[in-house]
Amino acid sequence: MNKQPQELTEQAMSDIEVMEQAKIFEMISGQLQTIPPSQTILDSLEKRLENRIQISIAKHAGLRTIRSREGLWQHLVSGIRYKPLWQGHQGNSVLIEFAPGAALPLHRHNYLEEGIVLSGSLQVDDMELNQFDYHVSPAGSRHGRIQSKQGAVAYLRGSSIGQPLSMFKEVLGGLVPKNHKNSQSIKNNPGGWVEVQLGLFQKDLWTDGIVASRFFRIEPGTEIEGHFHPLDEECMMLSGDIFLGDILLQEGDYHLASADSEHLGITSDAGGLLFVRGAV
């Protein structure tokens, strides 16, 4: 009971100090004048900014980014549409969206095809693929129906989608029941991660010894040195964000670094999960 007057007194003193500070700031601000920068300073800032932009453009040559909100969705079959991302020598990279209940027919792959479920779920033969599950099908392998009961969006690379003749050959090939090459799936789980540097974790998915596909997980605040690309490198941002030099990649963004291009230092504010396919 004896402490209450003291607490009130301390609060009252604090209120008085705040009021006095506010009066002082008001008096000072009343005497301040806005002085615009000289034209010389403005010209200097503009020139420095233009130089910085030109340097950034030159250093990022050979890099292409498609934002999640960009691109044109196109009709494929009933209940399914796709968005082209890149036309490669061994199949295309696309986003594919399934409406609930939609399905693709039996088919046999012309190219090695990789897929990642970005949202929803897919049923491939008797297997259920959920968010961030990875699936690879070698060239010549045969798929049963791919369907989605609740709807899904997936990223595919090495796909015949967007190539009418190749798609027709895949559907015809699917009618032949023999299958001498098996597909493989890697589920989204805590296993398989290796820390390759402080704050950067890697999970290997597929490789032929020349090209490799991997998941990378980057912790917030991690800094990674830049690197050169001897081959084309594809990146799909699954969650979070990263900076590739001056380029910000966020969830759902697709990024292509063509052969002989370079990535500057890589950083991440919030951390991120990404799929990368490039030189070993």
C-alpha positions as CSV (number, residue, x, y, z in Angstrom):
1,M,0.0,0.0,0.0
2,N,2.9,2.4,0.7
3,K,4.4,2.0,-2.7
4,Q,1.3,3.3,-4.6
5,P,1.9,7.1,-4.1
6,Q,5.6,6.6,-5.1
7,E,4.5,4.8,-8.3
8,L,2.0,7.5,-9.1
9,T,4.7,10.2,-8.5
10,E,7.1,8.4,-10.8
11,Q,4.5,8.2,-13.5
12,A,3.6,11.8,-13.1
13,M,7.3,12.8,-13.4
14,S,7.6,10.7,-16.6
15,D,4.5,12.4,-18.1
16,I,6.0,15.8,-17.3
17,E,9.3,14.9,-19.0
18,V,7.5,13.8,-22.1
19,M,5.5,17.0,-22.2
20,E,8.7,19.1,-21.8
21,Q,10.4,17.2,-24.6
22,A,7.5,17.7,-26.9
23,K,7.6,21.5,-26.2
24,I,11.3,21.6,-26.9
25,F,10.9,19.7,-30.2
26,E,8.0,22.0,-31.2
27,M,10.2,25.1,-30.5
28,I,13.1,23.7,-32.5
29,S,11.1,22.6,-35.4
30,G,9.5,26.0,-35.7
31,Q,12.9,27.5,-36.3
32,L,14.0,24.9,-38.9
33,Q,14.0,25.8,-42.6
34,T,13.7,23.5,-45.5
35,I,16.8,24.0,-47.7
36,P,16.5,22.2,-51.1
37,P,19.7,20.6,-52.4
38,S,21.6,22.5,-55.1
39,Q,21.3,21.5,-58.7
40,T,24.9,20.4,-58.6
41,I,24.1,17.9,-55.9
42,L,21.0,16.7,-57.7
43,D,22.9,16.2,-60.9
44,S,25.7,14.3,-59.1
45,L,23.1,12.0,-57.4
46,E,21.4,11.3,-60.7
47,K,24.7,10.5,-62.5
48,R,25.7,8.1,-59.7
49,L,22.3,6.4,-59.8
50,E,22.5,6.0,-63.6
51,N,26.0,4.6,-63.4
52,R,24.9,2.2,-60.7
53,I,22.0,1.0,-62.8
54,Q,24.2,0.4,-65.9
55,I,26.7,-1.5,-63.8
56,S,23.9,-3.7,-62.4
57,I,22.5,-4.4,-65.8
58,A,25.9,-5.4,-67.2
59,K,26.6,-7.7,-64.2
60,H,23.2,-9.4,-64.5
61,A,23.5,-10.0,-68.2
62,G,22.2,-13.5,-69.2
63,L,19.8,-13.7,-66.2
64,R,16.1,-13.9,-66.7
65,T,13.4,-13.9,-64.0
66,I,9.6,-14.6,-64.4
67,R,7.7,-13.4,-61.4
68,S,4.8,-15.5,-60.0
69,R,2.3,-12.8,-61.2
70,E,3.8,-12.7,-64.7
71,G,3.3,-14.9,-67.7
72,L,0.3,-16.1,-69.6
73,W,-1.7,-19.2,-68.6
74,Q,-2.7,-21.4,-71.5
75,H,-5.4,-24.1,-71.9
76,L,-4.0,-27.7,-72.1
77,V,-6.9,-30.1,-71.6
78,S,-10.2,-29.9,-69.7
79,G,-9.5,-28.6,-66.1
80,I,-5.7,-28.2,-66.7
81,R,-3.8,-25.1,-67.8
82,Y,-0.1,-24.3,-68.0
83,K,2.3,-21.3,-68.0
84,P,5.4,-21.5,-70.2
85,L,8.6,-20.5,-68.4
86,W,11.5,-21.6,-70.7
87,Q,12.1,-23.7,-73.8
88,G,15.1,-25.9,-73.3
89,H,16.9,-28.4,-75.6
90,Q,15.7,-31.3,-73.4
91,G,12.1,-30.2,-72.9
92,N,10.3,-27.2,-71.6
93,S,9.9,-25.7,-68.1
94,V,6.4,-24.9,-67.2
95,L,3.9,-24.3,-64.3
96,I,0.9,-26.6,-64.6
97,E,-2.4,-26.1,-62.7
98,F,-4.9,-28.9,-62.0
99,A,-8.5,-28.1,-61.2
100,P,-10.0,-30.5,-58.6
101,G,-10.7,-33.8,-60.3
102,A,-8.7,-33.0,-63.4
103,A,-6.2,-35.6,-64.9
104,L,-3.6,-36.2,-67.5
105,P,-3.7,-39.4,-69.6
106,L,-1.2,-42.2,-69.7
107,H,2.0,-41.1,-71.4
108,R,5.6,-42.1,-72.0
109,H,8.3,-39.4,-71.4
110,N,10.4,-38.1,-74.3
111,Y,12.8,-36.4,-72.0
112,L,13.9,-36.7,-68.4
113,E,11.1,-34.9,-66.6
114,E,11.3,-33.4,-63.1
115,G,8.4,-32.1,-61.1
116,I,7.7,-30.4,-57.8
117,V,4.3,-29.9,-56.2
118,L,4.0,-26.2,-55.3
119,S,0.6,-26.4,-53.7
120,G,-2.2,-28.9,-53.3
121,S,-1.6,-32.6,-54.1
122,L,-1.2,-35.0,-57.0
123,Q,-1.9,-38.7,-57.4
124,V,0.6,-40.4,-59.7
125,D,-0.4,-44.1,-60.2
126,D,-0.8,-45.3,-56.6
127,M,1.4,-42.5,-55.1
128,E,0.4,-39.3,-53.3
129,L,2.6,-36.2,-53.9
130,N,2.1,-33.2,-51.6
131,Q,3.7,-29.8,-51.3
132,F,7.4,-29.7,-52.2
133,D,7.6,-33.4,-52.9
134,Y,9.9,-34.1,-55.9
135,H,9.4,-36.6,-58.7
136,V,11.7,-37.5,-61.6
137,S,10.8,-39.7,-64.6
138,P,13.7,-40.8,-66.9
139,A,13.2,-40.5,-70.7
140,G,11.3,-43.5,-71.9
141,S,9.5,-44.2,-68.6
142,R,5.8,-44.6,-68.6
143,H,3.3,-42.8,-66.4
144,G,-0.1,-43.8,-65.4
145,R,-2.8,-41.2,-65.0
146,I,-1.7,-38.0,-63.1
147,Q,-4.7,-36.5,-61.4
148,S,-5.5,-34.2,-58.5
149,K,-8.5,-34.8,-56.3
150,Q,-8.4,-31.3,-54.6
151,G,-6.5,-29.3,-57.2
152,A,-2.8,-28.5,-57.5
153,V,0.0,-26.4,-59.0
154,A,3.3,-28.0,-59.9
155,Y,6.6,-27.0,-61.6
156,L,7.8,-29.2,-64.4
157,R,11.0,-29.1,-66.3
158,G,12.0,-31.4,-69.2
159,S,8.3,-31.4,-70.2
160,S,6.8,-31.9,-73.6
161,I,4.0,-29.5,-72.7
162,G,4.0,-26.7,-75.3
163,Q,5.4,-29.0,-78.0
164,P,2.3,-30.5,-79.8
165,L,4.2,-33.2,-81.7
166,S,6.2,-34.3,-78.7
167,M,3.0,-34.4,-76.6
168,F,1.3,-36.5,-79.2
169,K,4.2,-39.0,-79.2
170,E,4.1,-39.2,-75.4
171,V,0.4,-40.1,-75.4
172,L,0.9,-42.7,-78.1
173,G,3.8,-44.1,-76.1
174,G,1.6,-44.4,-73.1
175,L,-0.5,-47.0,-74.8
176,V,2.4,-49.4,-74.8
177,P,2.3,-51.1,-71.4
178,K,6.0,-52.0,-71.1
179,N,8.1,-49.9,-68.8
180,H,11.8,-50.6,-68.5
181,K,12.7,-47.4,-66.6
182,N,11.2,-46.4,-63.2
183,S,10.4,-43.0,-61.8
184,Q,11.5,-41.9,-58.4
185,S,10.1,-39.6,-55.8
186,I,11.7,-37.8,-52.9
187,K,9.3,-36.7,-50.2
188,N,9.4,-33.4,-48.4
189,N,10.8,-34.5,-45.0
190,P,13.6,-33.5,-42.6
191,G,16.0,-36.2,-43.9
192,G,18.8,-35.9,-46.4
193,W,19.9,-32.3,-45.7
194,V,23.7,-31.5,-45.5
195,E,25.1,-28.2,-44.3
196,V,27.5,-27.1,-47.0
197,Q,28.4,-23.8,-45.4
198,L,27.2,-21.9,-42.3
199,G,23.4,-21.2,-42.9
200,L,23.2,-23.1,-46.2
201,F,21.8,-26.6,-46.4
202,Q,21.6,-28.9,-49.5
203,K,19.5,-31.9,-50.4
204,D,20.6,-33.9,-53.5
205,L,17.7,-35.0,-55.8
206,W,19.1,-36.2,-59.1
207,T,22.4,-36.1,-61.1
208,D,23.9,-37.6,-64.2
209,G,27.4,-36.5,-63.2
210,I,27.3,-33.4,-65.3
211,V,24.1,-31.8,-64.2
212,A,22.5,-32.0,-60.8
213,S,19.2,-31.1,-59.3
214,R,19.1,-30.1,-55.6
215,F,17.0,-28.4,-52.9
216,F,18.7,-25.6,-51.0
217,R,17.6,-24.2,-47.7
218,I,19.0,-20.8,-46.7
219,E,18.8,-19.5,-43.2
220,P,18.0,-15.8,-42.6
221,G,21.1,-13.5,-42.8
222,T,23.2,-16.1,-44.7
223,E,25.7,-14.7,-47.2
224,I,27.0,-16.8,-50.1
225,E,29.7,-16.0,-52.6
226,G,28.9,-15.4,-56.2
227,H,29.6,-18.0,-58.8
228,F,29.9,-18.6,-62.6
229,H,27.6,-20.8,-64.7
230,P,29.3,-23.1,-67.2
231,L,25.9,-24.5,-68.1
232,D,22.3,-23.2,-68.0
233,E,21.0,-23.1,-64.4
234,E,17.3,-23.1,-63.5
235,C,15.9,-22.0,-60.1
236,M,12.4,-22.2,-58.7
237,M,11.8,-20.2,-55.5
238,L,9.6,-22.5,-53.3
239,S,9.3,-20.3,-50.2
240,G,10.9,-17.3,-48.6
241,D,13.3,-14.9,-50.5
242,I,16.8,-14.5,-51.6
243,F,18.8,-11.7,-53.3
244,L,21.0,-12.7,-56.3
245,G,23.0,-9.6,-56.4
246,D,20.4,-6.9,-57.0
247,I,17.7,-9.4,-58.1
248,L,15.1,-10.3,-55.5
249,L,13.5,-13.7,-55.8
250,Q,10.3,-14.5,-53.8
251,E,8.0,-17.4,-53.5
252,G,6.8,-18.6,-56.9
253,D,9.4,-16.8,-58.9
254,Y,11.3,-18.6,-61.7
255,H,14.9,-17.7,-62.5
256,L,17.2,-18.8,-65.4
257,A,20.9,-18.1,-65.5
258,S,22.1,-18.9,-69.0
259,A,25.5,-20.6,-69.7
260,D,28.5,-18.2,-69.2
261,S,26.5,-15.9,-67.0
262,E,27.4,-15.0,-63.4
263,H,25.6,-14.7,-60.1
264,L,26.8,-12.0,-57.7
265,G,26.8,-12.6,-53.9
266,I,23.6,-14.3,-52.6
267,T,21.9,-13.2,-49.4
268,S,18.6,-13.8,-47.7
269,D,16.7,-11.6,-45.2
270,A,13.9,-14.0,-44.3
271,G,15.5,-17.3,-45.3
272,G,14.2,-19.5,-48.2
273,L,13.8,-22.8,-49.9
274,L,14.6,-23.2,-53.5
275,F,15.1,-25.8,-56.3
276,V,18.2,-25.5,-58.4
277,R,19.2,-27.5,-61.5
278,G,22.7,-26.7,-62.9
279,A,26.2,-27.9,-63.4
280,V,27.6,-30.3,-60.8
